[in-house]
């Protein structure tokens, strides 16, 4: 089975500084890959390189069978960090979902587009939010709406940047149940940046541990072994959710 994400010797430079170097891994259909590392380790830069927002200095990236920025429409879904979203935009949740169809604001929704958008919201348990203003939504509710938008086009690869931010424990549990269902039922591939070590240990198929370069990649037990955690963070302890893992 061909990988949905294939990265070989990736390097990214910002100015005169290497922010990522020597990144090589692959993720296949049905896998959930968690990306972990200390602050400033290049996690968000990795995501930005995958969706074509920053150029590669070296190496090769193939995602959903194409180079970054050249994928077929609807092949990749992206859910940004909540803190980077404009919560003040005057729009309803259903309009936010519908905007993904044409990559533009939908204006007045006809019956067909409304039904299509409601189906996407229903899929993530958010149909009741359809007519709510985006500015009125909690962090967890907004995350569900963006997830509905990302999954609405039956994407092959779903990329999320710190999706647990602003969500309570129950919401986080629901989020991972949805992602696991997407992987198992649709054979989709998920890549997510997270600080939630427990989630990575219990829900991820693979873990990529970064500190500007690739510290480890493999099953959670292998990637988060003590020597790798020490290489990334300089210590092992409860603050990272693993002790002697």
Backbone bond lengths (Angstrom), bond angles and torsions (degrees), N, CA, C in turn:
res aa  C-N    CA-C-N  psi(-1)  N-CA   C-N-CA  omega(-1)  CA-C   N-CA-C  phi
1 X - - - 1.461 - - 1.530 109.09 -
2 X 1.333 116.10 125.85 1.459 120.10 -178.50 1.527 110.91 -68.09
3 X 1.318 117.08 143.41 1.475 119.14 178.74 1.516 111.76 -68.84
4 X 1.330 115.83 146.91 1.459 121.18 174.27 1.528 110.64 -79.41
5 X 1.325 116.12 -31.36 1.466 122.66 175.35 1.522 107.13 -128.10
6 X 1.318 116.74 125.77 1.468 121.36 177.44 1.524 108.52 -132.95
7 X 1.310 116.35 117.26 1.466 122.30 -177.16 1.522 108.52 -123.36
8 X 1.318 115.88 130.50 1.466 120.68 -179.10 1.525 110.36 -132.68
9 X 1.342 114.80 117.38 1.465 122.92 174.62 1.535 112.04 52.33
10 X 1.326 115.36 41.79 1.460 120.67 -179.64 1.527 110.95 -68.07
11 X 1.334 115.34 136.41 1.465 122.07 171.59 1.524 108.16 -138.18
12 X 1.324 115.56 140.40 1.463 122.15 177.81 1.520 108.26 -129.49
13 X 1.329 116.18 131.77 1.458 121.56 177.84 1.519 109.86 -115.72
14 X 1.314 115.98 136.97 1.453 122.13 171.47 1.519 106.73 -119.34
15 X 1.324 116.33 111.49 1.456 120.14 -171.97 1.516 110.15 67.34
16 X 1.323 116.46 -125.39 1.462 121.27 179.32 1.525 112.53 -100.68
17 X 1.332 116.49 11.95 1.469 119.73 -172.17 1.521 111.02 -116.93
18 X 1.320 116.28 131.98 1.466 121.43 171.28 1.522 108.47 -75.35
19 X 1.327 116.99 115.73 1.462 119.46 176.24 1.524 111.12 -95.73
20 X 1.324 116.55 -19.24 1.466 122.55 171.81 1.516 108.65 -143.95
21 X 1.329 115.97 144.67 1.458 118.74 176.55 1.532 109.20 -155.67
22 X 1.325 115.24 147.46 1.475 122.80 173.43 1.529 112.15 55.93
23 X 1.340 116.52 49.95 1.459 121.34 176.56 1.520 108.17 -99.83
24 X 1.328 116.41 120.81 1.466 122.01 -179.56 1.526 109.40 -140.07
25 X 1.325 116.58 115.18 1.463 120.42 175.18 1.519 109.28 -163.96
26 X 1.312 116.33 168.17 1.466 122.36 178.41 1.521 109.26 -137.67
27 X 1.323 115.18 145.14 1.467 121.89 175.88 1.519 108.13 -127.07
28 X 1.319 115.84 134.34 1.461 121.21 -173.85 1.527 111.77 -109.41
29 X 1.325 117.18 163.83 1.463 120.06 176.93 1.528 111.38 -52.50
30 X 1.326 115.86 135.55 1.459 121.23 -179.82 1.512 114.45 90.31
31 X 1.334 117.82 -2.26 1.467 120.27 -178.36 1.526 111.64 -101.71
32 X 1.329 114.60 145.83 1.459 122.98 172.16 1.518 107.28 -113.66
33 X 1.322 116.42 115.85 1.464 122.26 -177.79 1.522 108.90 -107.54
34 X 1.330 116.81 121.05 1.463 122.59 176.50 1.526 108.95 -96.84
35 X 1.324 116.45 133.71 1.466 122.71 178.32 1.519 108.15 -107.14
36 X 1.327 116.19 119.28 1.460 122.86 -176.54 1.520 109.99 -123.76
37 X 1.329 115.01 157.70 1.455 120.22 176.29 1.510 109.83 162.94
38 X 1.324 117.53 165.03 1.468 120.68 179.86 1.526 110.97 -67.62
39 X 1.324 116.34 165.45 1.458 120.56 175.86 1.532 109.80 -57.05
40 X 1.334 115.63 137.11 1.456 119.74 179.99 1.513 114.43 81.24
41 X 1.327 116.94 11.55 1.471 120.06 -176.31 1.523 113.12 -84.54
42 X 1.338 117.80 -6.40 1.463 120.13 178.14 1.516 114.64 101.82
43 X 1.325 118.18 12.35 1.467 120.81 -175.86 1.533 111.74 -63.66
44 X 1.318 116.40 -50.64 1.466 119.23 -179.78 1.528 111.27 -69.00
45 X 1.316 117.27 -32.54 1.466 120.11 175.71 1.517 111.00 -62.77
46 X 1.324 117.28 -37.02 1.460 120.68 176.64 1.523 110.11 -59.87
47 X 1.321 116.78 -47.47 1.463 120.22 178.37 1.522 110.59 -59.59
48 X 1.317 116.95 -46.23 1.461 120.31 -178.42 1.521 111.72 -62.32
49 X 1.335 117.05 -32.94 1.465 119.32 176.70 1.525 111.48 -70.56
50 X 1.324 117.03 -33.54 1.464 120.40 -179.74 1.525 112.23 -69.42
51 X 1.329 116.73 -34.67 1.467 118.66 -178.18 1.529 112.14 -96.66
52 X 1.330 116.35 11.06 1.458 120.78 170.77 1.504 115.96 82.02
53 X 1.347 117.98 20.49 1.462 120.89 -178.40 1.518 113.25 -91.75
54 X 1.329 117.29 -18.27 1.465 120.30 173.66 1.525 108.28 -131.34
55 X 1.333 118.09 142.19 1.464 120.55 -178.66 1.520 112.17 -75.57
56 X 1.304 115.41 154.49 1.466 121.39 175.77 1.523 109.19 -86.29
57 X 1.329 115.96 137.34 1.462 120.13 173.55 1.522 110.04 -81.67
58 X 1.325 115.64 -39.35 1.467 122.02 178.73 1.518 108.31 -150.25
59 X 1.322 114.93 165.67 1.451 120.83 172.89 1.520 113.40 91.40
60 X 1.318 113.73 -174.20 1.457 120.17 -175.62 1.521 109.79 -136.69
61 X 1.326 115.97 141.25 1.459 122.46 176.40 1.522 108.29 -131.35
62 X 1.331 116.18 130.67 1.452 122.36 170.67 1.519 107.06 -125.50
63 X 1.324 116.10 127.50 1.450 121.19 -179.56 1.519 108.31 -134.90
64 X 1.326 116.01 125.30 1.466 121.76 -173.71 1.527 110.20 52.95
65 X 1.336 116.12 37.10 1.452 122.21 174.16 1.512 116.23 82.47
66 X 1.335 118.49 6.84 1.463 120.23 -176.22 1.526 110.09 -141.14
67 X 1.326 114.87 169.78 1.454 120.65 175.57 1.529 109.63 -73.00
68 X 1.336 117.70 156.92 1.468 120.22 178.25 1.528 111.65 -54.09
69 X 1.320 115.93 134.43 1.455 120.58 179.82 1.506 114.66 81.87
70 X 1.342 117.71 -3.47 1.465 120.82 -177.99 1.526 112.61 -120.12
71 X 1.322 116.70 14.51 1.465 120.48 -178.09 1.528 110.51 -73.47
72 X 1.319 114.66 156.22 1.457 120.02 176.07 1.527 109.80 -61.04
73 X 1.326 116.47 146.90 1.458 121.12 179.39 1.524 109.98 -57.15
74 X 1.336 115.91 131.66 1.456 120.52 178.28 1.510 114.95 83.08
75 X 1.342 118.60 3.98 1.465 120.34 -178.65 1.521 112.25 -79.68
76 X 1.345 116.72 -27.73 1.462 121.81 -175.59 1.526 109.12 -124.58
77 X 1.328 115.46 134.28 1.454 121.38 171.67 1.511 109.69 -110.92
78 X 1.329 116.73 139.86 1.460 121.31 -177.40 1.514 109.31 -129.47
79 X 1.338 116.51 128.78 1.463 122.71 175.84 1.522 107.24 -117.28
80 X 1.336 118.10 109.12 1.471 120.72 -177.38 1.516 111.68 -76.45
81 X 1.312 115.83 174.94 1.461 120.89 174.30 1.523 109.68 -65.02
82 X 1.322 116.01 142.28 1.462 120.32 177.36 1.523 110.98 -57.32
83 X 1.326 116.81 -39.81 1.467 119.50 -175.22 1.519 112.73 -67.40
84 X 1.351 117.27 -13.90 1.461 119.71 178.43 1.523 112.54 -95.70
85 X 1.326 117.84 -2.52 1.456 121.56 -176.34 1.526 110.88 -87.89
86 X 1.308 115.54 145.56 1.461 121.12 175.27 1.522 108.56 -84.10
87 X 1.336 115.71 104.31 1.461 120.61 -176.71 1.522 112.50 -81.69
88 X 1.317 117.98 -7.40 1.461 120.36 -173.65 1.525 112.51 -95.31
89 X 1.325 117.92 -4.09 1.458 120.03 -176.23 1.526 109.80 -62.90
90 X 1.337 118.75 129.53 1.466 121.12 -175.44 1.521 112.28 -78.99
91 X 1.314 115.97 86.99 1.461 120.72 -177.35 1.516 109.93 -152.32
92 X 1.329 114.97 156.79 1.445 120.96 174.76 1.525 109.99 -88.52
93 X 1.327 115.46 157.37 1.466 120.57 179.56 1.526 111.30 -57.38
94 X 1.330 117.02 -41.30 1.466 119.66 -177.20 1.529 111.14 -65.38
95 X 1.326 117.47 -31.76 1.459 120.84 177.35 1.521 110.77 -69.80
96 X 1.326 116.56 -36.84 1.464 120.53 177.55 1.526 110.41 -62.17
97 X 1.331 117.02 -42.70 1.467 120.29 178.03 1.524 110.57 -65.35
98 X 1.326 117.42 -45.97 1.467 121.48 -176.54 1.522 112.39 -62.83
99 X 1.325 117.62 -26.59 1.465 120.88 -176.30 1.520 112.81 -63.30
100 X 1.332 117.92 -18.93 1.465 119.82 -177.67 1.528 111.64 -73.22
101 X 1.330 117.96 -23.06 1.462 120.09 -176.94 1.522 112.50 -60.51
102 X 1.331 115.76 -43.86 1.466 120.28 -177.06 1.512 112.20 -116.83
103 X 1.338 115.78 9.14 1.455 121.54 -177.45 1.528 110.75 52.93
104 X 1.332 114.22 39.62 1.458 120.76 179.36 1.516 108.07 -155.95
105 X 1.340 115.90 161.91 1.455 118.02 -179.71 1.524 109.43 -68.33
106 X 1.331 117.62 134.60 1.465 119.83 -167.52 1.519 115.42 -77.24
107 X 1.325 118.85 -17.04 1.456 118.69 -172.79 1.525 109.88 66.93
108 X 1.304 117.85 -141.64 1.459 121.29 179.57 1.526 109.94 -73.19
109 X 1.330 116.86 129.84 1.461 121.23 -179.03 1.525 110.41 -86.74
110 X 1.326 116.55 126.07 1.457 118.80 171.80 1.521 108.90 -80.44
111 X 1.324 117.00 174.16 1.462 121.22 -174.28 1.526 111.81 -61.42
112 X 1.324 117.24 -38.97 1.469 120.44 -177.52 1.522 111.12 -66.13
113 X 1.323 117.11 -43.98 1.467 120.04 -178.76 1.515 110.83 -71.09
114 X 1.323 116.28 -34.46 1.457 118.86 176.99 1.530 110.39 -64.90
115 X 1.326 117.48 -44.66 1.471 120.93 179.22 1.527 110.53 -62.27
116 X 1.333 116.20 -41.32 1.471 120.97 179.69 1.527 110.37 -62.07
117 X 1.322 116.18 -42.89 1.466 120.96 -178.77 1.526 111.25 -70.59
118 X 1.332 116.87 -38.25 1.463 120.25 177.23 1.528 110.82 -63.31
119 X 1.319 116.86 -38.41 1.471 120.42 178.08 1.534 110.20 -61.29
120 X 1.338 116.24 -41.66 1.472 120.08 179.17 1.524 110.60 -64.87
121 X 1.330 117.69 -42.24 1.463 120.95 178.21 1.521 111.02 -66.26
122 X 1.319 117.10 -39.77 1.468 121.04 179.11 1.528 110.85 -60.86
123 X 1.299 115.61 -35.52 1.468 120.88 -177.67 1.525 112.34 -60.81
124 X 1.333 116.98 -29.42 1.468 120.49 -178.74 1.529 111.30 -109.57
125 X 1.324 116.43 16.06 1.461 120.19 177.10 1.504 113.40 71.69
126 X 1.337 117.97 32.35 1.468 120.98 -175.07 1.520 112.83 -127.29
127 X 1.324 117.98 19.24 1.466 120.17 -179.54 1.531 111.58 -58.88
128 X 1.334 116.58 -33.34 1.459 120.33 -178.31 1.531 113.26 -68.35
129 X 1.334 116.40 -11.34 1.462 120.44 -179.88 1.529 112.53 -93.12
130 X 1.307 117.76 -1.34 1.461 122.38 -168.99 1.520 113.43 -50.55
131 X 1.313 118.14 -46.10 1.460 121.20 -173.19 1.526 113.38 -98.40
132 X 1.326 116.55 8.01 1.466 120.46 177.80 1.527 109.52 -79.36
133 X 1.319 115.38 147.30 1.456 120.54 173.75 1.530 109.74 -71.43
134 X 1.326 116.35 140.87 1.467 121.10 178.72 1.528 110.24 -55.83
135 X 1.318 117.28 -37.48 1.460 121.39 -177.49 1.521 112.26 -66.61
136 X 1.333 118.57 -17.29 1.458 122.84 -178.29 1.523 113.22 -92.59
137 X 1.322 117.32 -8.58 1.457 120.71 -173.06 1.526 111.58 -81.15
138 X 1.327 115.76 144.31 1.466 120.80 171.30 1.522 109.22 -72.76
139 X 1.332 115.27 171.59 1.458 118.85 178.73 1.515 112.60 -58.75
140 X 1.334 117.02 -44.46 1.457 120.56 -179.91 1.508 112.16 -66.07
141 X 1.342 117.00 -39.22 1.466 120.91 179.31 1.526 110.90 -66.07
142 X 1.324 116.17 -43.22 1.462 119.58 178.93 1.524 111.04 -63.84
143 X 1.332 116.70 -38.43 1.451 119.89 178.37 1.518 111.28 -62.61
144 X 1.333 117.24 -39.03 1.470 121.06 177.00 1.530 111.20 -62.98
145 X 1.326 116.20 -42.12 1.461 119.55 -179.28 1.522 110.63 -64.20
146 X 1.345 117.24 -43.95 1.462 119.73 177.80 1.530 111.49 -65.62
147 X 1.330 116.70 -33.91 1.461 119.58 176.88 1.530 109.91 -66.88
148 X 1.339 117.10 -41.81 1.463 120.48 175.89 1.524 110.53 -58.79
149 X 1.322 116.50 -42.87 1.467 121.07 179.04 1.522 111.19 -62.18
150 X 1.334 116.12 -43.17 1.465 120.31 -177.47 1.521 112.20 -67.76
151 X 1.336 116.79 -34.42 1.470 120.92 -176.24 1.522 113.48 -91.18
152 X 1.317 117.25 -6.92 1.462 120.64 -171.65 1.522 113.33 -62.90
153 X 1.326 117.47 -27.91 1.460 120.65 -176.12 1.526 112.52 -100.25
154 X 1.343 117.28 19.48 1.471 121.17 179.26 1.523 111.69 54.11
155 X 1.314 115.75 55.05 1.459 122.04 -176.37 1.523 111.03 -66.28
156 X 1.341 115.49 154.89 1.468 121.27 175.44 1.523 111.44 -84.52
157 X 1.337 115.90 -33.89 1.460 121.86 -176.49 1.525 108.63 -130.16
158 X 1.322 115.83 130.50 1.467 121.85 178.36 1.520 107.95 -116.60
159 X 1.343 116.32 124.69 1.457 122.76 -176.98 1.524 108.51 -117.34
160 X 1.329 116.24 128.07 1.463 121.34 -177.58 1.523 109.80 -130.31
161 X 1.325 115.53 137.52 1.464 121.59 -179.45 1.532 108.45 -110.55
162 X 1.329 116.34 106.21 1.470 124.05 -179.70 1.536 111.77 49.32
163 X 1.332 117.25 61.12 1.471 120.02 -174.19 1.518 114.53 -69.02
164 X 1.347 119.22 -16.19 1.467 120.82 -178.38 1.526 112.84 -82.32
165 X 1.330 117.16 -11.23 1.459 120.11 -176.67 1.527 110.52 -58.59
166 X 1.333 116.47 127.54 1.454 121.35 176.53 1.510 115.06 79.18
167 X 1.334 117.38 7.89 1.464 120.95 -178.86 1.517 109.28 -112.79
168 X 1.352 116.63 139.46 1.456 119.58 178.82 1.524 110.75 -76.65
169 X 1.330 116.99 177.55 1.461 121.75 -173.92 1.529 111.73 -60.81
170 X 1.339 116.51 -41.74 1.468 119.73 -179.89 1.523 110.27 -65.06
171 X 1.332 116.30 -41.25 1.455 119.78 178.92 1.514 112.27 -65.10
172 X 1.331 116.81 -37.78 1.458 120.83 177.67 1.515 111.23 -64.39
173 X 1.329 116.89 -41.64 1.461 121.32 177.29 1.523 110.67 -61.00
174 X 1.336 116.70 -43.56 1.467 120.76 177.67 1.524 111.23 -62.66
175 X 1.335 115.90 -41.15 1.462 120.34 -179.50 1.524 110.60 -58.47
176 X 1.326 117.25 -49.01 1.459 119.47 -177.63 1.530 111.87 -69.18
177 X 1.328 117.58 -30.70 1.467 119.68 174.56 1.528 110.17 -63.68
178 X 1.334 116.93 -41.23 1.462 120.84 177.74 1.529 111.39 -64.17
179 X 1.327 116.50 -43.50 1.460 120.21 -179.01 1.530 111.19 -66.21
180 X 1.328 116.90 -40.05 1.460 119.93 178.31 1.528 110.77 -65.31
181 X 1.337 116.27 -38.52 1.458 120.25 177.47 1.525 110.71 -63.96
182 X 1.320 116.60 -42.21 1.465 121.21 178.18 1.529 110.61 -60.26
183 X 1.320 116.80 -43.36 1.470 120.54 179.83 1.531 111.84 -66.07
184 X 1.325 116.35 -46.68 1.465 119.70 -173.49 1.525 112.89 -77.50
185 X 1.335 117.45 -40.72 1.463 120.65 -174.50 1.520 113.08 -85.15
186 X 1.334 117.20 -34.55 1.461 120.26 -178.60 1.517 112.97 -107.98
187 X 1.325 116.30 -1.65 1.467 120.67 -176.00 1.529 111.02 54.52
188 X 1.334 115.33 35.94 1.441 119.74 174.04 1.519 110.81 -79.27
189 X 1.316 115.87 164.36 1.466 122.75 177.55 1.518 108.69 -113.20
190 X 1.328 116.36 131.60 1.463 121.93 178.62 1.524 109.04 -115.32
191 X 1.324 116.11 132.42 1.465 121.67 169.39 1.512 106.85 -125.15
192 X 1.326 116.25 122.29 1.464 119.00 -178.18 1.523 111.70 -135.43
193 X 1.322 114.34 138.20 1.459 121.63 170.44 1.515 107.66 -84.56
194 X 1.311 116.57 133.00 1.456 119.82 -176.82 1.520 110.67 -149.02
195 X 1.334 115.46 155.34 1.466 122.16 168.54 1.527 109.94 -108.27
196 X 1.325 116.90 3.99 1.458 122.17 -175.50 1.534 109.47 -91.01
197 X 1.328 115.17 94.42 1.461 119.68 -177.00 1.518 111.96 -67.10
198 X 1.312 118.04 -36.56 1.457 120.41 178.09 1.524 110.66 -62.05
199 X 1.323 116.42 -42.62 1.462 119.82 178.03 1.524 110.90 -62.44
200 X 1.331 116.88 -42.40 1.462 120.38 178.78 1.531 111.16 -61.96
201 X 1.322 116.66 -42.26 1.461 120.32 -179.44 1.529 112.32 -66.02
202 X 1.339 116.71 -36.52 1.459 119.94 -171.22 1.522 114.85 -100.34
203 X 1.324 117.72 -19.21 1.466 119.27 -174.53 1.524 114.10 -119.01
204 X 1.316 118.36 -23.13 1.466 120.31 -175.07 1.521 111.68 -80.67
205 X 1.326 115.51 142.68 1.465 120.79 169.95 1.518 110.13 -76.35
206 X 1.340 115.16 -40.67 1.457 122.23 -179.20 1.525 108.70 -137.33
207 X 1.324 115.87 156.87 1.462 122.32 176.54 1.519 108.38 -128.58
208 X 1.337 115.68 133.91 1.456 122.60 171.92 1.520 106.84 -108.74
209 X 1.336 117.09 119.86 1.460 122.59 -179.73 1.526 108.31 -106.36
210 X 1.337 115.69 121.89 1.461 122.00 -174.19 1.520 112.27 -116.49
211 X 1.310 114.66 149.80 1.464 123.22 161.79 1.531 106.47 -152.95
212 X 1.331 115.04 75.90 1.462 125.31 -169.98 1.535 112.14 65.94
213 X 1.317 116.49 -37.98 1.450 120.91 173.27 1.528 108.29 -118.50
214 X 1.299 116.12 173.07 1.463 120.92 -178.39 1.524 110.03 -81.43
215 X 1.327 115.80 114.13 1.459 120.41 177.32 1.522 110.43 -80.39
216 X 1.332 116.51 -44.43 1.459 120.09 -179.62 1.517 109.79 -162.05
217 X 1.325 114.87 158.58 1.462 121.91 173.51 1.526 108.04 -150.29
218 X 1.319 116.42 133.41 1.458 120.49 178.99 1.516 110.45 161.32
219 X 1.306 116.69 -163.10 1.455 119.93 175.85 1.531 108.76 -60.10
220 X 1.337 118.03 156.97 1.469 119.09 -179.03 1.527 113.32 -52.97
221 X 1.326 117.02 -42.75 1.462 119.78 -177.96 1.523 111.61 -63.46
222 X 1.330 116.79 -34.93 1.462 120.87 -179.19 1.531 110.37 -79.87
223 X 1.332 116.78 -49.67 1.465 120.48 -174.78 1.521 112.32 -66.70
224 X 1.337 117.17 -30.32 1.461 121.11 -177.39 1.524 112.27 -103.97
225 X 1.320 116.22 25.38 1.457 120.11 173.28 1.528 109.51 -62.11
226 X 1.329 116.03 154.53 1.463 121.23 -170.97 1.517 113.13 -53.49
227 X 1.331 117.67 -42.37 1.462 119.08 -176.43 1.533 111.17 -65.27
228 X 1.329 117.31 -32.81 1.463 120.12 179.73 1.534 110.95 -73.89
229 X 1.326 116.29 -41.09 1.465 119.67 178.25 1.532 110.37 -63.10
230 X 1.329 116.48 -40.33 1.467 119.51 177.31 1.526 111.26 -63.68
231 X 1.323 117.13 -38.52 1.464 120.46 179.85 1.527 111.08 -65.28
232 X 1.332 116.58 -33.96 1.463 120.29 -178.58 1.518 112.64 -82.28
233 X 1.344 116.39 -41.63 1.460 120.59 -170.69 1.527 113.99 -113.86
234 X 1.326 117.15 -13.04 1.457 119.70 -178.98 1.513 113.75 85.26
235 X 1.339 117.17 -5.19 1.456 120.70 179.21 1.524 108.40 -162.93
236 X 1.318 115.60 169.24 1.462 122.40 174.51 1.506 106.66 -124.71
237 X 1.338 117.11 134.72 1.452 117.92 179.63 1.505 112.51 -174.61
238 X 1.313 115.35 -179.85 1.457 120.24 -174.54 1.520 113.49 -64.74
239 X 1.339 116.56 -22.77 1.460 118.39 -178.82 1.506 112.51 -62.14
240 X 1.355 116.83 -22.29 1.455 120.21 -179.41 1.530 111.43 -107.71
241 X 1.300 117.81 7.88 1.440 119.81 173.24 1.502 114.94 77.70
242 X 1.324 118.42 4.83 1.455 121.42 177.37 1.511 108.77 -133.57
243 X 1.293 115.75 142.62 1.466 121.26 174.46 1.515 107.28 -136.68
244 X 1.310 114.63 106.67 1.462 118.35 -179.45 1.506 112.79 69.37
245 X 1.380 117.88 22.35 1.460 120.24 -178.91 1.521 110.61 -69.19
